[in-house]
Amino acid sequence: MTGQNFDLKEEIRTYWSDRAATFDDSASHKIEDQFGRPNWQAFFRQAMDLSAIEDMDGLKVLDLACGTGEISRMLCSLGADVIGLDFSEAMHAIAKTKLEGRMWKPLLCDAENLAPLADDSFDFATTRHLAWTLTNPTAAYAEWFRVLKPGGRLLVNDGNWAQSLSRRHRTRRWIANLLSQETMRSAEDQKNDAAIRGRLPYSNGLTASKLIEDITSQGFDYVSTLDVAPLYRQGMRAWPLTTRLRQSSENRFAIVFEKATHD
């Protein structure tokens, strides 16, 4: 790792650690149980090609950049044995409290260097809003490939936050702001965010096609692209209308890959 990447990585760690206490206030991160939980459970079953009866009982799962443990919580609810990996102790502290007593273990580790984990260890790995923040995507994808078992699947749920919104989505945001003005982040937070984004490999935006190209270059096979609309529509019915309008307007995507067994 270069000195430049090390400095940037520490900035990223500090940025997210500072947001840990309020992370679950955001509809982008918090998954409520009435509507969110069943939609996320169905989403993971689809990614793993499981029936509701099988679920993930006995499967070894890696939650990359687990944050406050919301995705881990959904995976545990399906019976998975989960390792929640994150490099922020502040995020882990919240996740540990939330997941006490579950089949979940924290691992303080960089998602681009999984040295503590053995080859061929996991049946499934998943990320949410991680890929666009990577300082060395190639190294990360190679490591994710290494720790998955042959036949293991990777689900990447992310978005192109640099892409301009469509007219339809701009209209949704306009309606949301008419109903309730969006609370803006502080000028300092926006400045720090912009300074980090500008130095990332995906600073110009992460597209689904670019993600597929980069991940398959490290040995993965592309399996499918999943529809994320249920997560941010039906799955958010407990949130206020204005929140749902804003969340549905993001350029989101979810892609499934597999570490296939080749002859």
N, C-alpha and C positions, 0 to 999 in steps of 0.2 A: 504493500500500500504506500502510495506517495505521501509526502508530508502535506501536500495540498489537500489530498483526500482525507487525511487524518484530521486536519483542522476543520474541514467542512463537516465531517462526520460528527465531530464533537459539537459543532454548532447545531446540527440536526438533533442530536441527543438532548442538548439543553433546551432547544425550542419545544420539543414534545414533552419533555419532563415538566417544563413550566406550565404546560396546558393540562397536565394529568388530572388535577383537582376538579376541573370543569369539563373534562372530556365527555362524560356521560350526559351532559346537558344538551349535547347536540344530537339531533335526529339522524345525522350521518353516522353516528357511532353507537348510540343507545338502541338496543333492541327490546321493545316492550313485549310482554308475554301474551297478551290477548290476541293480537293480530300478527305482530312481528315474528314471534317464536314459531308458529306453525308454518309460515311462509319460508323462513330460513331453514327449517328442518326439511321441508320439501325440496328446497334449493340444493341442499347438501345430498339428499337422497338421489336427486337427478344427476348431480355431478359424479357420484360414485356408482350410478346405475344400480341402486338398491331398491328393494321393496320396503314398504312400511313395516313389514313383519321382521325383516332382517335387521334393519337399521345398521348401526355401526358397532354392535356388540363385539368386543374383543379386538377391534381394529386399533392399530397404533397410528395416532394422528399428530401431525406437527402443525401448530398454529404459528405461522411466521409473523413477527411483529404483532403480538397478541394485544398490546396496549392494556386497557383495563379489563380485558378478559371477556368481552361480550361474545365474540365468535367462539371462544373456548367454551363458554357457557352453553351455547347452542350445540356444539359438538358433544359435550358431556351429556346433554339431555337425550342424545341419540345412542348413548351407551359407549362412546369412544373413550379410549385411554389416551389422554391428551398431554402433550408437552407444549407449554405456552412460552414461546421464545420472544424475548424483547431485550433491547439494550438499555432501557430506561428503568432504573430502580424505582422511580416514582410511579410509573405505570404498573410495575409488578406489585408494588405494595397494595394498590387498590384491587388488582386481580386476585391476589392471595386471600384477601378478606372475602371477596365475592364468591370464590370457588372453594372455600374451606370445606373439607369433607367430600369433595368430588374426586373423580379419577383424573386428577390434573396435577401436573408438576411444573413449576416455573424453571426456566433456564435463562440466565442472564448472558446474552450472547448476541453477536453481530450477525444479522441475517445474510451477510455476504461472506462469512467465514464460520462454518459450522464445525470447527475442529473438535468440540467435545462430543460430537455425534458420530456413530459408526456408520460405515457403508451399509446400504440395503436395510435400513432400520424401520421405515415407516410405510404403511399401506396408503396413506393419504397425507397430502400437505396442502395448506390453503393460506392465502393472503388476502387482506382487504386494505386497499389504499396504501400499499407498500411499494409496488414496482416503480411508480413515478418518482419516488424519493431516493432510489438507489444511486449510490455514487459510482458503483462498478457493477452494472447489471450482468455482464458476461460472467464475472466471478460468482455472483449470487446464483444465477441459473445453473451453472455447473455444479455448485454445492447442493442445490435442491435436487438435482438429478442424482447426485452421488448418494444421498441419504435415503432416497426412496427405494423400495423393493422393486424388482422387475415386475411389471404389471401394476405398479402403484400409480396413483393419479395425483395431479397437481391442479388446483383450482385457483385462478388469479382473478380477483374481483377488483376492478380499478376504473379509471376514467381519464378522459382527455380534458384536463382542466384548463388548457390553453386554447382550446377550440372555441370559436364563436358559437353562440347559441343560435338555433334556428328561429325563424320568425314565430313559430308556434310556442316555442319555449320562452322566447322573450316576452310574448304576450302573457304567459302564465306568471312570469315574474312581475310584470307590470300590474296585473290584477292583484297579486299578493301584496305588493307595495301600496296599492290603493286601499286595501283592507286593513293593513297594518304595516307600518314602515319597518323595514329590516334593521335590526340592531347591528351597527357596523363595528368591526374590530378597531382597537386603538391604532393610532397612526404608527406607534412604535412596533406593534405586532405586525402590521402590514409591511412596514419597512424591513423587518427581520425576515419575514416570509419571502418577500421579493428578492432579498439578497441571497437567500439560500436557493430558491428556484432557479435563479439566473446562472448558477454554477453547476446544475445537475445535468447529466447526460441527456435526460428527457426534458430539457428546459423549454423546448419548442412544442411540447405536448407529446403524450404517449397515445398512439393510435392502436386499435386492435390489430391491424395488419403488421405494424412494427413489432408489437409484443409477440405475435406468432412467429415472425421471422427470427427474432432474437432468441426466443426460448427453444424453438426447434433446432436452431444452430448448435445448441448444446446437447443434442441427442434425444430430446423429447419428440414424441409424435403428437400432432394436433388431433384432438378428439371431436370437440364441438364448441360452439358458442351458445351460451345460455341466455335466455330472456331474463333480464333483471327487473322488468316492470312490476311483477308481483311484489317484490321486496319493497319498492318505493311507492306503490299505490295501495293494494289491499293490505300489505304489511305495515302501513303507516296510518291506518284509519283511526288509531287512537290519538294521533297528533292533530293539532289545529289545522284547519284548511290551508291557511297561509303557509305553514311549514310544508305541507304535502305539495303545494304548488311549486314551491322553491326546490324541493328535493327532486321532484319528477322532471325538472328542467335541466338536470346535469347530464353531461355526455358520458354516461356510464356503460361499461361492458363487463362480461364475465366469460372467461375462456377456460376450457378443460384440456389438459395435456396428459399424456401417459408415458411412463418409462416402459416401453414395450420390450418383450423378450424376442430378440431377433435370432434367426438361425445363423 
